[in-house]
Amino acid sequence: MLFNKGNTRTPFSSMISGKTKYTNSVEFVLGQEYTSEDGDIPSISENASLQAPDASFITRSQNTNVTQIFQDAVAISYAKQSNMGTLAGANIAGQQANPLNELDFQVANKMKKMARSIEKTFIQGKYNKATSDATVNKTRGIDEAIVTNVVTAGGKALDIWMLNDLVEKIDKSNGDISNLTLWCDNTTLNQIHGNAIEMGVEVGAFRANEYGIQIRDIYLPTTTVHIAVGQFIPEGTAYLLNFDAIAPVEQLVPGKGNFFLEELAKQGAGTKYQIFGQIGLDYGNELLHGKITGLATTFTKPEGKKVVVVDKSATATTTSSK
């Protein structure tokens, strides 16, 4: 499998690997958006009720994304295959410097590279829909997808209330806030954890979830948010994601599947293979997620837990650390 449980170098892909969808079209539907009319307090007389009100209509729009091609090649020469016993470096008794099968070794490492490329694309991918066979389809990554629920930090470190504000934005967008994950880098993780210590907010211990990703919980006034460290996150950015709504979308080649190894035409004293696959990101409705931009890119360790001291003889309240 391209993404295995516990593959922490591709944590985003691992988190969504169990929900794979399939398409027979480059373009696939993420869902439909429409805005329901808000409730009001009617003011209708008996006489007015004899005439039906003017009709209004709710319009819908369809959101889509695309799959894109991932392709790489491996070439193994006859000379290399026949020279597998040669040692390089220090010749220590019992050393086996080369893998038992050179092709398996090369393919495994190409697949690791491809998995990392997909991980980066799922985060930073910029959407493009090809208009001809000569142009490129590019799947929209989660960073570009989130446009509505955005909090701008203005260079400040992530704190409890900033995160809580983003949860409230998602809630007001009718998003489910019961199972959100703060997807961040190590700097942001330290920022929120340090602020939680200062504020006396409870933070749970690290644990491995069902996909082998290390997560911990932080208890906000609005909900409990999971925290996990991701890869390829733009500096100064953090995401609040509903992973229940996110899935990879694979486009299979009939009779071959996806991300398959295929021998190419013979040329010279060796064999060349290609690895080919097509995949895109289904993130559902972007209103289900949120992001914080412009975060501080450094972390300052807190001096200690903040304590509020109230002087009953005065109206002022002071804050100290200990």
N, C-alpha and C positions, 0 to 999 in steps of 0.2 A: 504494500500500500504506500501511496505517496506520503500520507500523513498518518503517523502512528500515535497512539496514546503515549504520553510521556515525552514526545518529541518537542522539548522545550525551546529549540531553536526556531520553531515555527508555531508559537503558541496560539496565535489567532486562527490559523488553519486547523490546528489540532482541536480547538474549541468547537469548530463548526463541522468537523469531518463526519460526525455521525448523522448529519441531516442532509446529505448530498441529494440534490435534485438533478434531473436530466432534461435536456432539450434537444430537439432536432432542428432548431433554428438558431442562427447567430444571435438574434435579438430575442430577449425573453421578457415577460411581464413581471414587474415587481408588485403591482397592485393598482387599484384605482383610488383616486382621491376625490373627495367631495366634502363640502361644508354643510352640516345640518343647521337649520335655522334655530336660533336661540328661543327659549321660552319667553312669553310675556304675560301680562295680566290683561285679559280681554275686557273691552268696554263696548258691549253690543246691546242695544235696546231690542225689545220685542219686535218693533216695527222694522228695525234694521235687519233682524234675523230672517225676515221674509225674502230678502234679496241675498243671493249667494255672493260671497266676497270674490274679488278678482283672484284668479289662480296664479300661483308662482311656481317656478320650476327649479329643481336642484340639478346642476350640471356636474358631470364627472370628467375627470382627466385620467389618462392611463400613463403610468410611469414604467419605463423599461431600462434595461441594461444590456450589455452584450458580452459574449464570450470572446476570448482572444487566444491566439496561437502561442504555444510554448514549444520550442523545438531546439534540439541539440544533436551533436554527432559524436561518435566514437570510432576510432580506427585502430586496429590491432595488426601489426605487421607479422609476417611469418617468422622473421628473424627474432622478434621479441618473444613470440610463443616458444621458440626453440631454445631460448637463452634464459629460461626462468631460474636456473640454478645458480646464476652469477650473483655473488654477494657484493654489496657496496659498503664502504666504510670499514669499521673495525670488524675483523673476522673472529667473532667469539664462538666458542664451541656450542653447537646446537642452534646457532642463529639461523633463522629462516627469513631472509630479508624481503622476499617477494611473496605475494599472495599465491594461493594454489591455482587460482584461475584469474588471469589478467583481465579478461573481458568482464567478469563479475565485479572485479574491483573498480574498473573504470566506469561501468554503468552505475554502480551504487553511488559513486561520488558525483557523477553527473546528475543523478536524481536528487541528491542532497542540494546541489546548486539550483536545480529547477524548483525544488520546494521552497528555497529561500527567495527565489525570484517571484514566485506566486505570493508568498507572504508579503513581500514589499508591495506588490501590485494591489493586493487586497486592502492595504492601508493607504498608499500614496497614488494609486492609479488615477490618471486623468482620462475622462471619457472621450471617446471618439468612435463614431459610427462610420464604417467604411462606405464610400459611395461608388467604389469600383473594386475589381479584384486586385488592383495595384495599390490600393490604400489600406491602412491598417485599422482593424478593430481594436479598441482598447477599453477594457472594463473600468467602470467607475469605482474607485476605492472608497472606503468609509470616510476618509478625510474630506473629499470633495462632495460626498453625498449629503453630509449634515450641513444644512444651511439655515434652518429655522431656530432650533434650540441651541443658541450660542451665547456664551458668557465671555466677555473680554476682561482679562485680568489686569491689563495695564502695567505689566512688569512686576506685579506682586506675586508672592509665593501662594500656592494653593492652600486655602484654609477651609475649615468646616463650613462656614457660612457661604462661601463661594460655591462649594459643592452642593450645599443645600439649596441655593438659588437655582442651580441647574436642574436639580430634581424637581423643583416646583415648576420650572418651565416645561419640562416633559409632562408633568401631571396636568398642567393647564392645556397642553396640546392633546389631551385624552390618551396619553401614553401610559402603559402599565409600568408602575414604579416599584413593583414587588420583587423584581429579580434583576436589578441593574448592576453592572460591573464597571468600576472605574479602571479603564485601560490606560496605563501610563508608563513612563520610564522611571528609572531608579531615583532620579532627582525629585520628581513629583511625588513619588512614594514617600521619600524622606520628608518632604514638605508637609504632606497631609498627616503623616504619623507624628512629626514633631509638633504640629499645631494641636493635634488631638491630645498629646501629653500635656501641653500648656493649658488647654481648656478643660482637662479632666474628662474627656470623652472616651468611652470604652472602645478599645480596638481588640478584635479577636486574634488568636494565634494563627500562624500559617498552617494550612492543611492542603493536601492534594485533592483536587476535585476529580470527577469521574473521567476527565480527559488527561489526568496527570499534571495539570497546571497548578502551581502553588498560588493559593488565594488566601485572603484574610478578610474579615468583616469589620466595618466601621458603623457605629450606631448613630444615625442622624435623627433630628427631631421628626423628620418626615418618613424615613424608612431605613432599612438596613441595606448598605451598599457593599458589594464585594469589591476587593481590590486585587489587581493582578498586574504584573510587569509584562509589557509587550515588546515587540521588536519593530524597528523602522518607524517609530513614532516621531513626527517632526518636532524639533526642539521647541520647547515652550508650549506644547500642546498636550492635552489629555482628553480622553473620550469617556462618555458615560453610555454604555452600550447595553441593549437588550439582546443577548445572544440567542434567545428563543426565536427571534425573528430573522436571524442571519444564517445563510446556508451557501455552500459552494454549488455552482451549476456547471455540470459537465456536458459537453457535446461529444457524443461517441461517434467514432468512425465505424460504419457497418462492417461486421465481420472481424474487426480488430479491437474494438473497445477504445480506451483512452489511456494516454501515457504508456504506449506500447513500444517495444524494441523491435526494429525491423532492419533486416540486412538489405543493404543497397547493392547496386550493380557492381560486379567484380571489376577491380581496376588495379593492376600491379600485384606485387607480392604481399598481399594482406587482405583484410576484410574490413569494410566500413559499414557502420550501423547508424541509424537515426533513432532518436526518441521523439515522439510526437504526441501532443495533447492539446485540448482546447478546454478552457475553464473560465468562468466569470463569477461575479459576486452578486448574490441576492441579499440585500440588506432590508427588504421589506419596505415599510413606510419610514422615511427619514425622520418623521415626527416622533418615532419611538426612541430615538437616540439624541444625544447632545454632545457638545464639545466645549472645551475651554481653551482659548487661545491667548497668546501674549503673557504666558506665565514666566516668572523668574527662572533663569536657566542655571542658577546656583542654589545651594542649600546652606543655610546658617543654622547650626545646632542651637536648640533652645537652651536657656540657662536653667530652666526648671519649670515646675508646675505653677501656674498663676493662681494666686489666692486673693480674693476680694476682701478688703478690710473696711468695715463700716465704723466710722467715728460717730457715736450717738450724740456727742456734744456739738457736732457741726453738720452741715448739709452735704459736705464733700465726701466722695467715696474714692479711695485710693486702691491701686493695684500693685502688688509686689510679686516677686518670684522667690521660691525656695526649693 
